[in-house]
Amino acid sequence: MDKRTSRLPIKTESGRATLIISEAQRFDMQVGLRSHLGDDVANILMEHLPPSGWSDVARKQDIVEIRKDLTRINGTLKVIIGGVLAVSAAIIVLLIQLNQNISSL
């Protein structure tokens, strides 16, 4: 089997098959496209392909899930920061009272 007819390796991630393509294979593909479609069309087509493979491209559903996670984390952080501020204020009040008590001795 020569280089032009060899199969591309397939990597499986979570049950999904993903084509793995090297930079050399990507270049060979662009050269082949240029010979069949012309330079302009081949270049435009290659510019629309992700550089590292489709498995690295976020889907709309991925972004929705990330947004939900960030909203949940934001809410948790607000609660934590609110608690820290309340405890800090209480400590300051206690320190002021302690200072007043020491001053009155």
Backbone atoms as SQL, in Angstrom:
CREATE TABLE atoms (id INTEGER PRIMARY KEY, chain TEXT, resi INTEGER, resn TEXT, atom TEXT, x REAL, y REAL, z REAL);
INSERT INTO atoms VALUES
  (1, 'A', 1, 'MET', 'N', 0.850, -1.178, 0.000),
  (2, 'A', 1, 'MET', 'CA', 0.000, 0.000, 0.000),
  (3, 'A', 1, 'MET', 'C', 0.897, 1.243, 0.000),
  (4, 'A', 2, 'ASP', 'N', 0.754, 2.118, -0.986),
  (5, 'A', 2, 'ASP', 'CA', 1.602, 3.302, -1.010),
  (6, 'A', 2, 'ASP', 'C', 1.034, 4.386, -0.117),
  (7, 'A', 3, 'LYS', 'N', 1.787, 5.488, 0.005),
  (8, 'A', 3, 'LYS', 'CA', 1.438, 6.573, 0.915),
  (9, 'A', 3, 'LYS', 'C', 0.070, 7.186, 0.597),
  (10, 'A', 4, 'ARG', 'N', -0.275, 7.276, -0.666),
  (11, 'A', 4, 'ARG', 'CA', -1.533, 7.913, -1.083),
  (12, 'A', 4, 'ARG', 'C', -2.758, 7.068, -0.754),
  (13, 'A', 5, 'THR', 'N', -2.614, 5.739, -0.685),
  (14, 'A', 5, 'THR', 'CA', -3.776, 4.884, -0.442),
  (15, 'A', 5, 'THR', 'C', -3.813, 4.325, 0.977),
  (16, 'A', 6, 'SER', 'N', -2.853, 4.735, 1.822),
  (17, 'A', 6, 'SER', 'CA', -2.850, 4.210, 3.188),
  (18, 'A', 6, 'SER', 'C', -4.023, 4.793, 3.973),
  (19, 'A', 7, 'ARG', 'N', -4.464, 4.029, 4.954),
  (20, 'A', 7, 'ARG', 'CA', -5.587, 4.465, 5.777),
  (21, 'A', 7, 'ARG', 'C', -5.073, 5.389, 6.873),
  (22, 'A', 8, 'LEU', 'N', -5.901, 6.361, 7.233),
  (23, 'A', 8, 'LEU', 'CA', -5.555, 7.238, 8.337),
  (24, 'A', 8, 'LEU', 'C', -5.856, 6.507, 9.642),
  (25, 'A', 9, 'PRO', 'N', -4.979, 6.661, 10.645),
  (26, 'A', 9, 'PRO', 'CA', -5.247, 6.008, 11.932),
  (27, 'A', 9, 'PRO', 'C', -6.482, 6.611, 12.589),
  (28, 'A', 10, 'ILE', 'N', -7.211, 5.780, 13.299),
  (29, 'A', 10, 'ILE', 'CA', -8.415, 6.246, 13.987),
  (30, 'A', 10, 'ILE', 'C', -8.199, 6.084, 15.484),
  (31, 'A', 11, 'LYS', 'N', -8.463, 7.154, 16.210),
  (32, 'A', 11, 'LYS', 'CA', -8.343, 7.166, 17.662),
  (33, 'A', 11, 'LYS', 'C', -9.756, 7.175, 18.230),
  (34, 'A', 12, 'THR', 'N', -10.017, 6.355, 19.227),
  (35, 'A', 12, 'THR', 'CA', -11.349, 6.299, 19.819),
  (36, 'A', 12, 'THR', 'C', -11.332, 6.996, 21.168),
  (37, 'A', 13, 'GLU', 'N', -12.218, 7.969, 21.325),
  (38, 'A', 13, 'GLU', 'CA', -12.364, 8.688, 22.589),
  (39, 'A', 13, 'GLU', 'C', -13.826, 8.620, 23.000),
  (40, 'A', 14, 'SER', 'N', -14.092, 8.010, 24.106),
  (41, 'A', 14, 'SER', 'CA', -15.463, 7.907, 24.624),
  (42, 'A', 14, 'SER', 'C', -16.425, 7.319, 23.609),
  (43, 'A', 15, 'GLY', 'N', -15.984, 6.317, 22.880),
  (44, 'A', 15, 'GLY', 'CA', -16.858, 5.667, 21.925),
  (45, 'A', 15, 'GLY', 'C', -16.982, 6.384, 20.599),
  (46, 'A', 16, 'ARG', 'N', -16.335, 7.538, 20.447),
  (47, 'A', 16, 'ARG', 'CA', -16.380, 8.273, 19.183),
  (48, 'A', 16, 'ARG', 'C', -15.082, 8.047, 18.429),
  (49, 'A', 17, 'ALA', 'N', -15.189, 7.813, 17.151),
  (50, 'A', 17, 'ALA', 'CA', -14.002, 7.643, 16.317),
  (51, 'A', 17, 'ALA', 'C', -13.555, 9.012, 15.820),
  (52, 'A', 18, 'THR', 'N', -12.265, 9.276, 15.938),
  (53, 'A', 18, 'THR', 'CA', -11.706, 10.544, 15.515),
  (54, 'A', 18, 'THR', 'C', -10.519, 10.278, 14.605),
  (55, 'A', 19, 'LEU', 'N', -10.514, 10.895, 13.447),
  (56, 'A', 19, 'LEU', 'CA', -9.374, 10.755, 12.559),
  (57, 'A', 19, 'LEU', 'C', -8.202, 11.545, 13.114),
  (58, 'A', 20, 'ILE', 'N', -7.036, 10.921, 13.132),
  (59, 'A', 20, 'ILE', 'CA', -5.820, 11.593, 13.543),
  (60, 'A', 20, 'ILE', 'C', -5.028, 11.857, 12.277),
  (61, 'A', 21, 'ILE', 'N', -4.693, 13.098, 12.036),
  (62, 'A', 21, 'ILE', 'CA', -3.980, 13.434, 10.816),
  (63, 'A', 21, 'ILE', 'C', -2.747, 14.262, 11.183),
  (64, 'A', 22, 'SER', 'N', -1.614, 13.885, 10.620),
  (65, 'A', 22, 'SER', 'CA', -0.366, 14.602, 10.905),
  (66, 'A', 22, 'SER', 'C', -0.274, 15.835, 10.021),
  (67, 'A', 23, 'GLU', 'N', 0.666, 16.707, 10.334),
  (68, 'A', 23, 'GLU', 'CA', 0.876, 17.894, 9.508),
  (69, 'A', 23, 'GLU', 'C', 1.289, 17.495, 8.093),
  (70, 'A', 24, 'ALA', 'N', 2.101, 16.435, 7.989),
  (71, 'A', 24, 'ALA', 'CA', 2.520, 15.969, 6.662),
  (72, 'A', 24, 'ALA', 'C', 1.322, 15.477, 5.854),
  (73, 'A', 25, 'GLN', 'N', 0.427, 14.738, 6.515),
  (74, 'A', 25, 'GLN', 'CA', -0.772, 14.247, 5.836),
  (75, 'A', 25, 'GLN', 'C', -1.686, 15.415, 5.460),
  (76, 'A', 26, 'ARG', 'N', -1.759, 16.400, 6.321),
  (77, 'A', 26, 'ARG', 'CA', -2.576, 17.582, 6.039),
  (78, 'A', 26, 'ARG', 'C', -2.026, 18.327, 4.816),
  (79, 'A', 27, 'PHE', 'N', -0.698, 18.445, 4.746),
  (80, 'A', 27, 'PHE', 'CA', -0.065, 19.101, 3.605),
  (81, 'A', 27, 'PHE', 'C', -0.314, 18.309, 2.322),
  (82, 'A', 28, 'ASP', 'N', -0.164, 16.984, 2.413),
  (83, 'A', 28, 'ASP', 'CA', -0.436, 16.134, 1.241),
  (84, 'A', 28, 'ASP', 'C', -1.884, 16.289, 0.766),
  (85, 'A', 29, 'MET', 'N', -2.799, 16.404, 1.708),
  (86, 'A', 29, 'MET', 'CA', -4.197, 16.587, 1.351),
  (87, 'A', 29, 'MET', 'C', -4.390, 17.916, 0.621),
  (88, 'A', 30, 'GLN', 'N', -3.726, 18.958, 1.104),
  (89, 'A', 30, 'GLN', 'CA', -3.857, 20.259, 0.456),
  (90, 'A', 30, 'GLN', 'C', -3.266, 20.228, -0.956),
  (91, 'A', 31, 'VAL', 'N', -2.142, 19.555, -1.121),
  (92, 'A', 31, 'VAL', 'CA', -1.534, 19.434, -2.449),
  (93, 'A', 31, 'VAL', 'C', -2.480, 18.692, -3.393),
  (94, 'A', 32, 'GLY', 'N', -3.084, 17.602, -2.906),
  (95, 'A', 32, 'GLY', 'CA', -4.028, 16.844, -3.725),
  (96, 'A', 32, 'GLY', 'C', -5.254, 17.667, -4.093),
  (97, 'A', 33, 'LEU', 'N', -5.762, 18.420, -3.120),
  (98, 'A', 33, 'LEU', 'CA', -6.918, 19.275, -3.396),
  (99, 'A', 33, 'LEU', 'C', -6.577, 20.343, -4.428),
  (100, 'A', 34, 'ARG', 'N', -5.376, 20.898, -4.321),
  (101, 'A', 34, 'ARG', 'CA', -4.966, 21.924, -5.292),
  (102, 'A', 34, 'ARG', 'C', -4.937, 21.363, -6.709),
  (103, 'A', 35, 'SER', 'N', -4.458, 20.121, -6.830),
  (104, 'A', 35, 'SER', 'CA', -4.363, 19.543, -8.177),
  (105, 'A', 35, 'SER', 'C', -5.748, 19.237, -8.757),
  (106, 'A', 36, 'HIS', 'N', -6.736, 18.979, -7.896),
  (107, 'A', 36, 'HIS', 'CA', -8.087, 18.660, -8.373),
  (108, 'A', 36, 'HIS', 'C', -9.013, 19.866, -8.428),
  (109, 'A', 37, 'LEU', 'N', -8.855, 20.792, -7.477),
  (110, 'A', 37, 'LEU', 'CA', -9.805, 21.896, -7.360),
  (111, 'A', 37, 'LEU', 'C', -9.218, 23.265, -7.698),
  (112, 'A', 38, 'GLY', 'N', -7.910, 23.330, -7.804),
  (113, 'A', 38, 'GLY', 'CA', -7.251, 24.618, -8.013),
  (114, 'A', 38, 'GLY', 'C', -6.812, 25.213, -6.685),
  (115, 'A', 39, 'ASP', 'N', -5.853, 26.139, -6.758),
  (116, 'A', 39, 'ASP', 'CA', -5.261, 26.713, -5.545),
  (117, 'A', 39, 'ASP', 'C', -6.277, 27.445, -4.681),
  (118, 'A', 40, 'ASP', 'N', -7.079, 28.315, -5.285),
  (119, 'A', 40, 'ASP', 'CA', -8.011, 29.139, -4.499),
  (120, 'A', 40, 'ASP', 'C', -9.021, 28.292, -3.731),
  (121, 'A', 41, 'VAL', 'N', -9.663, 27.374, -4.415),
  (122, 'A', 41, 'VAL', 'CA', -10.689, 26.543, -3.766),
  (123, 'A', 41, 'VAL', 'C', -10.053, 25.644, -2.703),
  (124, 'A', 42, 'ALA', 'N', -8.911, 25.062, -3.014),
  (125, 'A', 42, 'ALA', 'CA', -8.228, 24.187, -2.045),
  (126, 'A', 42, 'ALA', 'C', -7.822, 24.965, -0.802),
  (127, 'A', 43, 'ASN', 'N', -7.285, 26.162, -0.989),
  (128, 'A', 43, 'ASN', 'CA', -6.873, 26.975, 0.162),
  (129, 'A', 43, 'ASN', 'C', -8.069, 27.381, 1.013),
  (130, 'A', 44, 'ILE', 'N', -9.161, 27.761, 0.363),
  (131, 'A', 44, 'ILE', 'CA', -10.372, 28.132, 1.106),
  (132, 'A', 44, 'ILE', 'C', -10.892, 26.934, 1.900),
  (133, 'A', 45, 'LEU', 'N', -10.913, 25.772, 1.279),
  (134, 'A', 45, 'LEU', 'CA', -11.375, 24.560, 1.961),
  (135, 'A', 45, 'LEU', 'C', -10.484, 24.242, 3.161),
  (136, 'A', 46, 'MET', 'N', -9.185, 24.307, 2.983),
  (137, 'A', 46, 'MET', 'CA', -8.255, 23.989, 4.074),
  (138, 'A', 46, 'MET', 'C', -8.366, 25.005, 5.216),
  (139, 'A', 47, 'GLU', 'N', -8.638, 26.269, 4.883),
  (140, 'A', 47, 'GLU', 'CA', -8.781, 27.289, 5.928),
  (141, 'A', 47, 'GLU', 'C', -10.006, 27.046, 6.796),
  (142, 'A', 48, 'HIS', 'N', -10.986, 26.316, 6.285),
  (143, 'A', 48, 'HIS', 'CA', -12.190, 26.043, 7.052),
  (144, 'A', 48, 'HIS', 'C', -12.088, 24.776, 7.898),
  (145, 'A', 49, 'LEU', 'N', -11.005, 24.048, 7.767),
  (146, 'A', 49, 'LEU', 'CA', -10.805, 22.852, 8.584),
  (147, 'A', 49, 'LEU', 'C', -10.049, 23.235, 9.849),
  (148, 'A', 50, 'PRO', 'N', -10.417, 22.655, 10.988),
  (149, 'A', 50, 'PRO', 'CA', -9.675, 22.961, 12.212),
  (150, 'A', 50, 'PRO', 'C', -8.256, 22.414, 12.113),
  (151, 'A', 51, 'PRO', 'N', -7.281, 23.119, 12.676),
  (152, 'A', 51, 'PRO', 'CA', -5.886, 22.702, 12.536),
  (153, 'A', 51, 'PRO', 'C', -5.549, 21.382, 13.231),
  (154, 'A', 52, 'SER', 'N', -6.273, 21.040, 14.293),
  (155, 'A', 52, 'SER', 'CA', -5.887, 19.848, 15.049),
  (156, 'A', 52, 'SER', 'C', -6.917, 18.727, 14.987),
  (157, 'A', 53, 'GLY', 'N', -7.993, 18.910, 14.300),
  (158, 'A', 53, 'GLY', 'CA', -9.015, 17.862, 14.199),
  (159, 'A', 53, 'GLY', 'C', -10.328, 18.308, 14.802),
  (160, 'A', 54, 'TRP', 'N', -11.384, 17.670, 14.358),
  (161, 'A', 54, 'TRP', 'CA', -12.724, 18.051, 14.796),
  (162, 'A', 54, 'TRP', 'C', -12.982, 17.738, 16.260),
  (163, 'A', 55, 'SER', 'N', -12.219, 16.818, 16.834),
  (164, 'A', 55, 'SER', 'CA', -12.455, 16.480, 18.237),
  (165, 'A', 55, 'SER', 'C', -12.083, 17.623, 19.171),
  (166, 'A', 56, 'ASP', 'N', -11.287, 18.577, 18.686),
  (167, 'A', 56, 'ASP', 'CA', -10.887, 19.713, 19.514),
  (168, 'A', 56, 'ASP', 'C', -11.796, 20.922, 19.343),
  (169, 'A', 57, 'VAL', 'N', -12.810, 20.822, 18.510),
  (170, 'A', 57, 'VAL', 'CA', -13.732, 21.933, 18.268),
  (171, 'A', 57, 'VAL', 'C', -14.906, 21.803, 19.232),
  (172, 'A', 58, 'ALA', 'N', -15.209, 22.902, 19.925),
  (173, 'A', 58, 'ALA', 'CA', -16.329, 22.887, 20.870),
  (174, 'A', 58, 'ALA', 'C', -17.649, 22.948, 20.111),
  (175, 'A', 59, 'ARG', 'N', -18.600, 22.116, 20.557),
  (176, 'A', 59, 'ARG', 'CA', -19.948, 22.166, 19.994),
  (177, 'A', 59, 'ARG', 'C', -20.781, 23.142, 20.817),
  (178, 'A', 60, 'LYS', 'N', -21.919, 23.557, 20.274),
  (179, 'A', 60, 'LYS', 'CA', -22.798, 24.467, 21.007),
  (180, 'A', 60, 'LYS', 'C', -23.202, 23.864, 22.337),
  (181, 'A', 61, 'GLN', 'N', -23.485, 22.558, 22.354),
  (182, 'A', 61, 'GLN', 'CA', -23.887, 21.885, 23.589),
  (183, 'A', 61, 'GLN', 'C', -22.752, 21.916, 24.620),
  (184, 'A', 62, 'ASP', 'N', -21.501, 21.797, 24.161),
  (185, 'A', 62, 'ASP', 'CA', -20.352, 21.888, 25.078),
  (186, 'A', 62, 'ASP', 'C', -20.330, 23.255, 25.757),
  (187, 'A', 63, 'ILE', 'N', -20.567, 24.306, 24.972),
  (188, 'A', 63, 'ILE', 'CA', -20.544, 25.659, 25.508),
  (189, 'A', 63, 'ILE', 'C', -21.697, 25.880, 26.479),
  (190, 'A', 64, 'VAL', 'N', -22.861, 25.330, 26.175),
  (191, 'A', 64, 'VAL', 'CA', -24.010, 25.440, 27.080),
  (192, 'A', 64, 'VAL', 'C', -23.684, 24.777, 28.418),
  (193, 'A', 65, 'GLU', 'N', -23.078, 23.592, 28.369),
  (194, 'A', 65, 'GLU', 'CA', -22.717, 22.883, 29.607),
  (195, 'A', 65, 'GLU', 'C', -21.677, 23.661, 30.407),
  (196, 'A', 66, 'ILE', 'N', -20.697, 24.220, 29.730),
  (197, 'A', 66, 'ILE', 'CA', -19.668, 25.010, 30.421),
  (198, 'A', 66, 'ILE', 'C', -20.292, 26.243, 31.055),
  (199, 'A', 67, 'ARG', 'N', -21.207, 26.883, 30.338),
  (200, 'A', 67, 'ARG', 'CA', -21.884, 28.069, 30.889),
  (201, 'A', 67, 'ARG', 'C', -22.670, 27.702, 32.145),
  (202, 'A', 68, 'LYS', 'N', -23.348, 26.553, 32.136),
  (203, 'A', 68, 'LYS', 'CA', -24.093, 26.103, 33.327),
  (204, 'A', 68, 'LYS', 'C', -23.132, 25.878, 34.496),
  (205, 'A', 69, 'ASP', 'N', -21.995, 25.214, 34.212),
  (206, 'A', 69, 'ASP', 'CA', -21.003, 24.959, 35.262),
  (207, 'A', 69, 'ASP', 'C', -20.464, 26.269, 35.838),
  (208, 'A', 70, 'LEU', 'N', -20.160, 27.226, 34.960),
  (209, 'A', 70, 'LEU', 'CA', -19.626, 28.506, 35.420),
  (210, 'A', 70, 'LEU', 'C', -20.653, 29.279, 36.241),
  (211, 'A', 71, 'THR', 'N', -21.924, 29.202, 35.861),
  (212, 'A', 71, 'THR', 'CA', -22.981, 29.870, 36.623),
  (213, 'A', 71, 'THR', 'C', -23.091, 29.254, 38.019),
  (214, 'A', 72, 'ARG', 'N', -23.030, 27.927, 38.085),
  (215, 'A', 72, 'ARG', 'CA', -23.091, 27.239, 39.383),
  (216, 'A', 72, 'ARG', 'C', -21.890, 27.618, 40.247),
  (217, 'A', 73, 'ILE', 'N', -20.693, 27.616, 39.650),
  (218, 'A', 73, 'ILE', 'CA', -19.476, 27.964, 40.387),
  (219, 'A', 73, 'ILE', 'C', -19.547, 29.412, 40.867),
  (220, 'A', 74, 'ASN', 'N', -20.060, 30.305, 40.021),
  (221, 'A', 74, 'ASN', 'CA', -20.201, 31.713, 40.388),
  (222, 'A', 74, 'ASN', 'C', -21.108, 31.860, 41.612),
  (223, 'A', 75, 'GLY', 'N', -22.227, 31.137, 41.622),
  (224, 'A', 75, 'GLY', 'CA', -23.134, 31.187, 42.765),
  (225, 'A', 75, 'GLY', 'C', -22.471, 30.678, 44.039),
  (226, 'A', 76, 'THR', 'N', -21.728, 29.590, 43.922),
  (227, 'A', 76, 'THR', 'CA', -21.022, 29.028, 45.081),
  (228, 'A', 76, 'THR', 'C', -19.989, 30.010, 45.611),
  (229, 'A', 77, 'LEU', 'N', -19.244, 30.633, 44.703),
  (230, 'A', 77, 'LEU', 'CA', -18.232, 31.604, 45.127),
  (231, 'A', 77, 'LEU', 'C', -18.860, 32.806, 45.818),
  (232, 'A', 78, 'LYS', 'N', -20.018, 33.261, 45.329),
  (233, 'A', 78, 'LYS', 'CA', -20.698, 34.381, 45.984),
  (234, 'A', 78, 'LYS', 'C', -21.079, 34.026, 47.415),
  (235, 'A', 79, 'VAL', 'N', -21.562, 32.805, 47.626),
  (236, 'A', 79, 'VAL', 'CA', -21.938, 32.365, 48.971),
  (237, 'A', 79, 'VAL', 'C', -20.695, 32.299, 49.866),
  (238, 'A', 80, 'ILE', 'N', -19.613, 31.746, 49.348),
  (239, 'A', 80, 'ILE', 'CA', -18.377, 31.623, 50.129),
  (240, 'A', 80, 'ILE', 'C', -17.823, 33.003, 50.482),
  (241, 'A', 81, 'ILE', 'N', -17.771, 33.887, 49.495),
  (242, 'A', 81, 'ILE', 'CA', -17.243, 35.236, 49.740),
  (243, 'A', 81, 'ILE', 'C', -18.126, 35.982, 50.732),
  (244, 'A', 82, 'GLY', 'N', -19.447, 35.824, 50.606),
  (245, 'A', 82, 'GLY', 'CA', -20.361, 36.451, 51.567),
  (246, 'A', 82, 'GLY', 'C', -20.101, 35.961, 52.980),
  (247, 'A', 83, 'GLY', 'N', -19.880, 34.656, 53.140),
  (248, 'A', 83, 'GLY', 'CA', -19.576, 34.093, 54.458),
  (249, 'A', 83, 'GLY', 'C', -18.267, 34.611, 55.017),
  (250, 'A', 84, 'VAL', 'N', -17.257, 34.700, 54.164),
  (251, 'A', 84, 'VAL', 'CA', -15.945, 35.203, 54.607),
  (252, 'A', 84, 'VAL', 'C', -16.075, 36.663, 55.050),
  (253, 'A', 85, 'LEU', 'N', -16.823, 37.459, 54.291),
  (254, 'A', 85, 'LEU', 'CA', -17.006, 38.866, 54.665),
  (255, 'A', 85, 'LEU', 'C', -17.753, 38.997, 55.990),
  (256, 'A', 86, 'ALA', 'N', -18.778, 38.141, 56.199),
  (257, 'A', 86, 'ALA', 'CA', -19.536, 38.190, 57.452),
  (258, 'A', 86, 'ALA', 'C', -18.653, 37.810, 58.639),
  (259, 'A', 87, 'VAL', 'N', -17.856, 36.790, 58.493),
  (260, 'A', 87, 'VAL', 'CA', -16.949, 36.370, 59.576),
  (261, 'A', 87, 'VAL', 'C', -15.907, 37.449, 59.832),
  (262, 'A', 88, 'SER', 'N', -15.386, 38.043, 58.766),
  (263, 'A', 88, 'SER', 'CA', -14.385, 39.110, 58.919),
  (264, 'A', 88, 'SER', 'C', -14.972, 40.295, 59.670),
  (265, 'A', 89, 'ALA', 'N', -16.195, 40.679, 59.336),
  (266, 'A', 89, 'ALA', 'CA', -16.848, 41.792, 60.022),
  (267, 'A', 89, 'ALA', 'C', -17.056, 41.463, 61.499),
  (268, 'A', 90, 'ALA', 'N', -17.440, 40.237, 61.800),
  (269, 'A', 90, 'ALA', 'CA', -17.642, 39.825, 63.196),
  (270, 'A', 90, 'ALA', 'C', -16.326, 39.871, 63.968),
  (271, 'A', 91, 'ILE', 'N', -15.249, 39.447, 63.351),
  (272, 'A', 91, 'ILE', 'CA', -13.934, 39.479, 64.008),
  (273, 'A', 91, 'ILE', 'C', -13.515, 40.922, 64.272),
  (274, 'A', 92, 'ILE', 'N', -13.762, 41.812, 63.323),
  (275, 'A', 92, 'ILE', 'CA', -13.416, 43.215, 63.509),
  (276, 'A', 92, 'ILE', 'C', -14.196, 43.804, 64.678),
  (277, 'A', 93, 'VAL', 'N', -15.482, 43.502, 64.761),
  (278, 'A', 93, 'VAL', 'CA', -16.311, 43.987, 65.877),
  (279, 'A', 93, 'VAL', 'C', -15.762, 43.460, 67.195),
  (280, 'A', 94, 'LEU', 'N', -15.423, 42.184, 67.254),
  (281, 'A', 94, 'LEU', 'CA', -14.867, 41.608, 68.492),
  (282, 'A', 94, 'LEU', 'C', -13.532, 42.252, 68.857),
  (283, 'A', 95, 'LEU', 'N', -12.702, 42.520, 67.870),
  (284, 'A', 95, 'LEU', 'CA', -11.411, 43.179, 68.152),
  (285, 'A', 95, 'LEU', 'C', -11.608, 44.591, 68.687),
  (286, 'A', 96, 'ILE', 'N', -12.577, 45.307, 68.129),
  (287, 'A', 96, 'ILE', 'CA', -12.870, 46.664, 68.613),
  (288, 'A', 96, 'ILE', 'C', -13.353, 46.605, 70.053),
  (289, 'A', 97, 'GLN', 'N', -14.257, 45.665, 70.354),
  (290, 'A', 97, 'GLN', 'CA', -14.763, 45.526, 71.726),
  (291, 'A', 97, 'GLN', 'C', -13.650, 45.133, 72.686),
  (292, 'A', 98, 'LEU', 'N', -12.779, 44.230, 72.242),
  (293, 'A', 98, 'LEU', 'CA', -11.656, 43.809, 73.087),
  (294, 'A', 98, 'LEU', 'C', -10.732, 44.992, 73.346),
  (295, 'A', 99, 'ASN', 'N', -10.482, 45.788, 72.340),
  (296, 'A', 99, 'ASN', 'CA', -9.613, 46.964, 72.492),
  (297, 'A', 99, 'ASN', 'C', -10.245, 47.966, 73.463),
  (298, 'A', 100, 'GLN', 'N', -11.559, 48.179, 73.368),
  (299, 'A', 100, 'GLN', 'CA', -12.236, 49.089, 74.287),
  (300, 'A', 100, 'GLN', 'C', -12.181, 48.582, 75.718),
  (301, 'A', 101, 'ASN', 'N', -12.354, 47.259, 75.888),
  (302, 'A', 101, 'ASN', 'CA', -12.296, 46.665, 77.223),
  (303, 'A', 101, 'ASN', 'C', -10.903, 46.795, 77.816),
  (304, 'A', 102, 'ILE', 'N', -9.875, 46.591, 77.012),
  (305, 'A', 102, 'ILE', 'CA', -8.494, 46.705, 77.498),
  (306, 'A', 102, 'ILE', 'C', -8.208, 48.172, 77.848),
  (307, 'A', 103, 'SER', 'N', -8.717, 49.106, 77.049),
  (308, 'A', 103, 'SER', 'CA', -8.491, 50.530, 77.288),
  (309, 'A', 103, 'SER', 'C', -9.153, 51.005, 78.578),
  (310, 'A', 104, 'SER', 'N', -10.257, 50.389, 78.938),
  (311, 'A', 104, 'SER', 'CA', -10.973, 50.813, 80.144),
  (312, 'A', 104, 'SER', 'C', -10.362, 50.263, 81.421),
  (313, 'A', 105, 'LEU', 'N', -9.379, 49.394, 81.355),
  (314, 'A', 105, 'LEU', 'CA', -8.743, 48.833, 82.558),
  (315, 'A', 105, 'LEU', 'C', -7.845, 49.804, 83.221);
